Amino acid sequence: TTSASQLDASGFSASSGINLKALSTNTDFIYIGNTGPFTGSSVGFAMDPGDNIFLNISNTNKIWVQSNSGTQVITYLAS
């Protein structure tokens, strides 16, 4: 989405953390933040297509995502 939104607004508790992956077929950055709303590159952590990152946090509702175009996809695995 072009405006910041929660990765999973309903939330999922994770005991170990959350792994995020931007699909390799994306054509733009996905920005990751911990509050919303934020303005892309001014605050967020930029993920290139194909990038992944592990976050040691306890709930999916603590992650906010944004892209410059609405066609980007991010996947996650919480454990």
C-alpha positions as CSV (number, residue, x, y, z in Angstrom):
1,T,0.0,0.0,0.0
2,T,1.1,3.6,-0.6
3,S,0.1,4.6,3.0
4,A,1.5,2.9,6.1
5,S,-0.6,0.0,7.4
6,Q,-0.1,-2.7,10.0
7,L,1.3,-5.9,8.7
8,D,-1.4,-7.8,10.7
9,A,-3.8,-5.5,12.5
10,S,-5.5,-8.3,14.4
11,G,-2.1,-9.4,15.7
12,F,-0.4,-12.7,16.3
13,S,1.8,-13.3,19.3
14,A,5.3,-14.6,18.6
15,S,7.6,-16.1,21.2
16,S,10.8,-16.1,19.1
17,G,10.2,-13.2,16.6
18,I,9.1,-12.5,13.1
19,N,10.9,-13.1,9.8
20,L,9.9,-10.7,6.9
21,K,10.6,-11.3,3.2
22,A,9.9,-9.0,0.3
23,L,9.0,-11.0,-2.8
24,S,11.8,-11.1,-5.5
25,T,9.2,-10.1,-8.1
26,N,8.6,-6.7,-6.4
27,T,9.5,-3.7,-8.4
28,D,10.0,-1.1,-5.6
29,F,11.1,-0.8,-2.0
30,I,8.9,-1.8,1.0
31,Y,9.5,0.3,4.0
32,I,9.2,-1.2,7.5
33,G,8.4,0.9,10.6
34,N,7.2,0.4,14.2
35,T,4.6,3.1,14.2
36,G,2.0,4.4,11.8
37,P,1.5,6.4,9.9
38,F,5.0,7.2,8.7
39,T,6.4,8.6,5.5
40,G,8.4,5.9,3.7
41,S,12.1,6.6,3.4
42,S,12.0,9.4,6.0
43,V,11.4,6.9,8.8
44,G,11.1,3.3,7.5
45,F,13.7,0.6,7.0
46,A,13.9,0.0,3.2
47,M,13.7,-3.6,1.9
48,D,14.7,-4.2,-1.7
49,P,12.9,-6.9,-3.7
50,G,14.1,-10.3,-2.4
51,D,15.4,-8.9,1.0
52,N,14.5,-10.5,4.2
53,I,15.0,-9.5,7.9
54,F,14.4,-11.1,11.3
55,L,12.8,-8.9,13.9
56,N,13.0,-9.9,17.6
57,I,9.5,-8.6,18.5
58,S,6.5,-10.2,20.2
59,N,3.5,-9.4,17.9
60,T,2.8,-8.9,14.2
61,N,0.7,-5.8,15.0
62,K,3.9,-3.9,16.0
63,I,5.1,-3.9,12.3
64,W,3.9,-1.2,9.9
65,V,4.6,-1.4,6.1
66,Q,4.5,1.0,3.2
67,S,5.6,1.1,-0.4
68,N,5.6,3.8,-3.1
69,S,3.3,1.7,-5.2
70,G,0.4,-0.5,-4.2
71,T,1.6,-3.6,-6.0
72,Q,4.4,-4.7,-3.7
73,V,4.1,-7.9,-1.5
74,I,5.7,-8.8,1.8
75,T,5.4,-12.2,3.5
76,Y,6.1,-13.1,7.1
77,L,6.6,-16.1,9.4
78,A,6.1,-15.6,13.1
79,S,7.2,-18.2,15.6
